[in-house]
Amino acid sequence: MTSATFSMRILEGKANNLMYSSSDTEGLVVVWKHSNVIILTWEECPLGQQYDESTYTKDERHEFSNMDLLLEYLSANSLSIDLFVP
């Protein structure tokens, strides 16, 4: 997804999703807008344990007041906009 599409979808109230997995973990990052706040949730767990929240190694929720702050967070955490999908 391009950065323009990523931003446009969020501003229109649509979610952008990033799913990833490695040899031992898998995760999901979801970004969407609610009212005037951009929400990002990030969940990560051992491979195959996504239905057991007690095993999550990452279960975060962040709020951003604008797109610039969101993009800074994504960059600081090596989350590439190119990897997000609708």
N, C-alpha and C positions, 0 to 999 in steps of 0.2 A: 504494500500500500504506500502511496506517496504521502509526503507530509501534508500536502494540500488536501488530499482526500481524507486523511486521518483527522485533521482539524475540522473540515467541513462536516464530517459525520458526527463528531462530538458536539459541535455547535447546533446541529439539527436534532440533537437528543438521541442519536443512535450509538450503540455500543461498538467498541473495537476490542478484539480478543487476540491474545497471544498464548498459544499452547506450545509447550516445549517438553522435551524429555532427554535424559542422558542415560547412561548405563544403570544408574541407581536411583534417580529421582525424576519426577515429572511435575509440571506446574502449569498454572493458568493465571494470566494477568488480564483483567478486564477494566476498560476505561469508558466512562459515560458521563453525561451531564445530568444533574438533577437540580432543578431550580436554577440558581446562579452559581452552583458549585460543581467542579469537575471531580468525580470520584474515581479512585483507582483501588482495586482490590488485587491482592497477590497471594495466591495459595500455592504451596509446594509440599510434596509428600514423597515418601519412598515409592518407587515404581509399583503400580498396581494397588495402591492403598488410598486412592482418591475418595472412596466412600467411607473411610474411617477417619474422621476429623481429629481423633486423639493422636494420630500418627503424624499430623502435619508438622513439618519443620519450619514452615513460614505461613502465617495467616494474618496478613496485614490489610489495613484499610487506611487510605490517605485521602485528604481533601485539598483541592487546589483552587485558589480564587481566580486564576487566569491560565491561559494556555502556556505562557512563557514559563511559569513555575512548574507545570506538568512536564514540559519538554526538558527542563533542567533536571528534574528527578529521573526521567527516563534515561537521559544521557549519563548521569552519575551512576546509574545502576546497569549500564550496558544493555538497555532494552531498546532495540532498533525498531523504529516505526515501520521499516520495510517488512518486518515479520508479522505485523498485526494483520488480521483479516476481519471482515464484517461478522 
